[in-house]
Amino acid sequence: MHVAHFPNDQRPRWHAPVAALGNFDGVHRGHQKILDRVKRQADERGGTPVVVTFDPHPPRVVRPDRAPPLLLNIDQKLEVFERAGIAGVAVVQFTPELARWEPEVFVDTVLVDWLGVSEVWVGANFLFGRDRAGTYTLLKALGEDRGFRAEKIDPVRYKDFVVSSTRIRHLIGEGRVDEAAALLGHQYWLDGVVVRGDARGRELGYPTANLRTTNELLPAYGIYATIAIIDRRQHAAVTSVGIRPTIGGDTVTVETHLLDGSMDLYGVRMRLAFVQWLRPEEKFDSLDALTEQIGKDCESGRQVFARLGL
């Protein structure tokens, strides 16, 4: 997959680009529907399926005090795009100057002059340009005038609500990671490096890997069944997210115990995928009571993996 950056890179040499345009935070099922349509259209016309997205996330620039935590950072998004079969990604550097561009300027400068798009596909609610004045109707009209096709994809629904990044953030923030996964089309994950902690888990008989992550959004404090991915191998695990009230302290930690045995993981990169909430974080009267509960949590985790066939 070729990645091009606007405005620093030269015009990508993509033949008849069919572009998905949007922020795509989380690359959830609604986004995946757009990507699937773009790939199909590119195949039919002999073009290149591409994504046009923004970095940093536009709310960070136009209203930083209200910007939500991201589900995926830019590197993670690129990984998911490549896995989805996208051939090229145009990453548009979002700046205060670009935020002031009228919609017509963005279309002419980025989509027409720099990319030379043949088609552009967006979600039904996508807005762009100064003060979010650019609507799908305007994009379609500009496309007819500039010589490219513009189409939209209707929202994807799950049960009684529309799949959206906002909804997924709420679910993760409430610990409902299995429901979030249903909307994402994949489990929510954290990437990071295992760092040294205080070795308290090892003292209790349950050694843990302390993950230092670059992800912005942590699930709600609690205990989860998780999958730890290390060197492309998956390990069933149980993870604690929180401040460890029994032990004391106010530092938020993400600590994972591998159910298939202890490993020396210091300095190792790990991906942690959240499968299911097990229980809330709580304070115990003694370390013995905490140790007993950890044993029960591990058994609960094993039952989750047995039931799901993981």
Buried (B, 14 or more C-beta within 10 A) or exposed (E): BBBBEBEEEEEBEBEBBBBBBBBBBBBBBBBBBBBBBBBEBBEEBEBBBBBBBBBBBBBBBBEEEEBBEBBBBBEBBBBBBEEBEBBBBBBBEBEEEBBEBEBBBBBBBBBBEBBBBBBBBBBEEBBBBBEEEBBBEBBBEBBEEBEBBBBBBEBBEBEEEBBBBEBBBEBBBBBBBBBBBBBBBBBBBBBBBBBEBEEBBEEBEBBBBBBBBEBBBBBBBBBBBBBBBBEEEEBBBBBBBBBBBBBEEEEEBBBBBBBEEEBEBEEBEBBBBBBBBBEEBEEBEEEEEBBEBBEEBBEBBBEBBEEEEE
